Amino acid sequence: MFHFFPRTRGMIGRGIFKYIVLQTLKDKPMHGYEIMKTISDRFSGCYAPSAGIVYPTLQMLEDLGYVTAKEESGKKVYFITDEGRKFLEEKEKVVKGIAKNHILPSERISLNKELRSFARLIMTNYWDLTPEEAGKVERIIKEARDKINSLLLEGQ
């Protein structure tokens, strides 16, 4: 996966992920895969938690009394408890800091998706380009980069 926002890479440090899970469950009960998908969406695909971090965190939160789980339709569904909501309220400053520093603002999400889509297009077709096509693509990219650079310099 291509990452255009380096501050989201490797930024889920020890102790932060539990807040993200609780914040996610605050909206509605979910099973593990839904939690992973929702968090990935909140980070616009720049961070996608694995089962190896989600399930141990859910177990820890369950042990602390912050979440509870019920079996529904063959899946374990997790619910935030009143104790979990209270914990989030007490740590509101931490939660807001995580959102401010690590979750992409909605107006940037579509740009991030376009950048990843563009990179995927180039990389998927890279070896199939003829020398002429490669030259044309290179010129288009340089032209786009120059236009973006001019736009950004105007704003300074």
C-alpha positions as CSV (number, residue, x, y, z in Angstrom):
1,M,0.0,0.0,0.0
2,F,1.2,3.5,-0.7
3,H,1.4,5.9,2.2
4,F,1.3,9.6,1.5
5,F,0.9,10.7,5.1
6,P,4.0,9.4,7.0
7,R,2.8,10.6,10.4
8,T,0.2,7.8,10.2
9,R,2.8,5.1,9.6
10,G,3.9,3.4,12.8
11,M,2.2,6.0,14.9
12,I,-0.1,3.7,16.7
13,G,2.1,3.5,19.8
14,R,1.6,1.5,22.9
15,G,-1.5,2.6,24.7
16,I,-3.1,4.6,21.9
17,F,-5.0,1.9,20.1
18,K,-7.4,1.2,23.0
19,Y,-8.8,4.7,22.7
20,I,-9.3,4.3,19.0
21,V,-11.2,1.0,19.6
22,L,-13.4,2.5,22.3
23,Q,-14.1,5.6,20.2
24,T,-15.1,3.3,17.3
25,L,-17.4,1.2,19.5
26,K,-19.0,4.3,21.0
27,D,-21.0,4.8,17.8
28,K,-22.4,1.2,17.6
29,P,-21.6,-2.4,18.6
30,M,-19.4,-4.2,16.1
31,H,-17.7,-7.5,15.5
32,G,-13.9,-7.6,15.1
33,Y,-13.8,-7.3,11.3
34,E,-16.1,-4.3,11.4
35,I,-13.9,-2.6,13.9
36,M,-10.8,-3.2,11.7
37,K,-12.7,-1.9,8.6
38,T,-14.1,1.2,10.4
39,I,-10.7,2.1,11.8
40,S,-9.1,1.7,8.4
41,D,-11.8,3.9,6.9
42,R,-11.2,6.6,9.6
43,F,-7.5,6.6,8.6
44,S,-8.4,6.7,4.9
45,G,-6.6,3.4,4.4
46,C,-3.3,4.8,5.7
47,Y,-3.5,2.6,8.7
48,A,-5.3,-0.8,8.7
49,P,-5.1,-2.6,12.1
50,S,-4.6,-6.4,11.9
51,A,-6.4,-9.0,13.9
52,G,-3.2,-9.4,15.9
53,I,-3.7,-6.0,17.5
54,V,-7.5,-5.7,17.4
55,Y,-8.4,-8.9,19.3
56,P,-5.8,-8.7,22.1
57,T,-6.9,-5.1,22.6
58,L,-10.5,-6.1,22.8
59,Q,-9.6,-8.8,25.3
60,M,-7.8,-6.3,27.4
61,L,-10.7,-3.8,27.2
62,E,-13.0,-6.6,28.2
63,D,-10.8,-7.5,31.2
64,L,-10.9,-3.9,32.2
65,G,-14.7,-3.8,32.0
66,Y,-14.7,-1.2,29.2
67,V,-16.3,-3.5,26.6
68,T,-18.4,-6.6,26.8
69,A,-19.0,-9.2,24.1
70,K,-22.1,-11.2,23.0
71,E,-22.4,-14.0,20.5
72,E,-24.8,-12.9,17.7
73,S,-25.3,-14.9,14.5
74,G,-22.1,-16.9,15.1
75,K,-20.0,-13.7,15.6
76,K,-18.7,-12.1,18.7
77,V,-20.1,-8.6,18.8
78,Y,-18.4,-6.0,21.1
79,F,-20.3,-3.3,23.0
80,I,-18.8,-0.4,24.9
81,T,-19.9,-0.4,28.6
82,D,-20.8,2.5,30.8
83,E,-17.4,2.1,32.4
84,G,-15.8,2.4,28.9
85,R,-17.8,5.5,28.1
86,K,-16.8,7.0,31.4
87,F,-13.1,6.2,30.7
88,L,-13.4,7.9,27.3
89,E,-14.9,11.0,28.8
90,E,-12.1,11.2,31.4
91,K,-9.5,10.9,28.7
92,E,-11.2,13.3,26.3
93,K,-8.1,15.4,25.9
94,V,-6.1,12.3,24.8
95,V,-8.9,11.2,22.4
96,K,-9.0,14.6,20.8
97,G,-5.2,14.7,20.4
98,I,-5.3,11.3,18.6
99,A,-8.0,12.6,16.2
100,K,-6.2,15.9,15.6
101,N,-2.8,14.3,15.0
102,H,-3.5,11.0,13.3
103,I,-6.9,10.9,11.6
104,L,-7.1,12.6,8.2
105,P,-9.6,15.5,8.0
106,S,-12.5,14.7,5.7
107,E,-11.4,17.3,3.1
108,R,-8.1,15.4,2.7
109,I,-9.5,11.9,2.3
110,S,-10.5,12.3,-1.3
111,L,-7.1,13.7,-2.2
112,N,-5.4,10.7,-0.4
113,K,-7.6,8.3,-2.3
114,E,-6.7,10.0,-5.6
115,L,-3.0,9.9,-4.9
116,R,-3.1,6.2,-4.0
117,S,-5.3,5.5,-7.1
118,F,-2.8,7.4,-9.3
119,A,0.2,5.5,-7.9
120,R,-1.6,2.2,-8.3
121,L,-2.4,3.0,-11.9
122,I,1.2,3.8,-12.7
123,M,2.7,0.8,-10.8
124,T,0.1,-1.7,-12.3
125,N,1.0,-0.7,-15.8
126,Y,4.6,0.2,-15.4
127,W,6.1,-2.8,-17.1
128,D,3.6,-2.7,-20.0
129,L,4.5,0.8,-21.1
130,T,6.3,1.2,-24.4
131,P,9.3,3.6,-24.4
132,E,7.1,6.2,-26.1
133,E,4.3,5.8,-23.6
134,A,6.8,6.0,-20.7
135,G,8.1,9.3,-22.1
136,K,4.6,10.7,-22.4
137,V,3.6,9.6,-18.9
138,E,6.9,11.1,-17.5
139,R,6.1,14.5,-19.2
140,I,2.5,14.5,-17.9
141,I,3.7,13.8,-14.4
142,K,6.4,16.5,-14.6
143,E,3.8,19.0,-15.9
144,A,1.4,18.1,-13.1
145,R,4.1,18.4,-10.5
146,D,5.2,21.8,-11.8
147,K,1.6,23.0,-11.7
148,I,1.1,21.8,-8.2
149,N,4.4,23.3,-7.1
150,S,3.3,26.7,-8.5
151,L,-0.1,26.4,-6.7
152,L,1.7,25.6,-3.4
153,L,4.2,28.4,-3.9
154,E,1.3,30.9,-4.5
155,G,-0.1,30.0,-1.0
156,Q,3.2,30.9,0.8
